[in-house]
Every structure is written in C-alpha cells, then in structure tokens.
Amino acid sequence: MKVFVFSLLCFIGALYAAPEIATSSPTTAALVHQTAHSTMLIDPKMRALDFVHAFELLHKDKPTQKINLQTSAGTLMNIGEMSVADNGTLLFVKVPFNQGVKYAIVPIEEVEEIVYSP
C-alpha cells in the first residue's frame, strides 16, 4: 500500500513539474518572432503618413532650414511639400529644380530617412 501511494505521489509530482505546452490559435500579429530575427508588419498607408508627419514636424521646428529626403536611389534636396497617394504606397514630393518646381514620385519602400540639410 505504501508503494502504491508513493508511486501515485511521484506520478502527480511529475505531471505538475512537466513544462506547459502553449496552445494558442494562429492570429495576425504585428510582430512575428523567428529564431534569428523579427519582422514588423506595417500598413503602407500608415507608414506613408508617418513620413509626411515627420516632414511636417521638421518643417515646423525649423521653418528656414532645408529638408532632404534620402532614398535608396539618391537624395532629394530642399523639399517644399510632401503628400501621400490615395493607396499610401507613393509619396509626392515637391522639389525645386533649375527649370522650376517639379514633383518627384517616390515609393515608400525606397525612403531611408528625412533629415535637415547639412
């Protein structure tokens, strides 16, 4: 009888000591963790609006300072205006050139940073 009670207590102790197995339903996550790195999913329209808000903040902070947009293709200097396309995947950037003011159309995935001109 003592052996049976001891065996039963060991079995119950082993059950409580076992690691829990997480069983969660798959959901759409904003941050996906992997072993080597993580990936953040951002809505393109929200990302484009972030760029426009950053431009407006820099412009309000120092209105006389020139603002540059650095992209993977190069740098657009002395930006006058910035707006977003309806779908949010393109930025319309108003840039002065020698022949007058022109618009540059920049895909949001090419934008690296918005900075003051040095």
N, C-alpha and C positions, 0 to 999 in steps of 0.2 A: 504494500500500500504506500509506503514512504517513497519507493522508487517511482510509482505512478505519479504522485503529487510532485515530486522533484522534476520528473520529465515534463509534466504539464506546465510547471512554472518556467522551465527553461524554454519551452516552445513559445509561451506567451511573451517572455522577455525577448526572444529572437524576433518575434513579429513587430514589437514596438521599436526595436533597435534597427530594423531594416530601413534603408533610405526611402523617402517618399518618391513616387513616380508622378511627375506633373502631367496631368491630362487636361490640356486646355484646347478649346476649339480654335481652329485657324481663323484669325481675324486680319483685317487690313491694318497694318501697323505703319506708323510714320517713321519708325526706326527699326531696321532689320539688322539683327546682330548675327555675325558669322564668326568663325573661329579666328580669322586673320584680320578682319576689318569690319566696319559697319557702313551702312548706306542709308542716307536720309532721302525720303521721297518728298518733293516739294511741288505743289501745284504751279505750273508755269506762269499763270496769271498773277499769283501772289508774289512770285519771285520777281516778275517784271515790275510790279507795283513797289516792291522793296527798292529796286534800283531807282525808280522815279522819286520815291520819298527820300532816299539818300542824296540824290542830286538836289532836291529842294532844300533839304537841311543844310547842305554845304553852301548853297546859294544864299540862304537866309543868314547863315552865320557870318559869312564874309562876302557881301554883295559885289565888291570891287575885284575880288580875287578870281582869276580864270580857273575853270574846272576842266579836267581832262577825263576822257573815258578810255581806259586801256582795255583792248580786246586781244584775242589770240592772233588777230590779223595785223594789229598795229595800234596806234593811238590816235584818237580824235581829240583835237585840241580846241580850247576856248568854246565849250558847248554853250549855246544860247538857250535851248529848250530841250526838254525830253518828254515824250509821251509814249503810251502803250497802245499796241494794236488791239482790236476787239478780242481776239483769242488769247492774247497775252504772251505770245511766243516771239514777238518782234518789238523792238524799241525804235521809235522815230526820233532821231537826234538832229537838231538844227545846229549846223556848223557854218561859221563864216569862212568863205574862200576868197581868193583874189577876184573872182568874177561875180561875187555877191554871196548871198546866203543860200545854202543848199541843205537838203535833208539827206542824212545817211540812215540807211535801214540796217539795223544790227540784230541778229538773232540773240536771244538772251543767253544761250549756252556759250556764246563767244565772249561775253563780258567777263573780264577778270576783276577790275576794280574801278571805282570812281574816286578821283583824287584832285587836290588842288594842284595847279601848275607850279613847278618848282621855280 
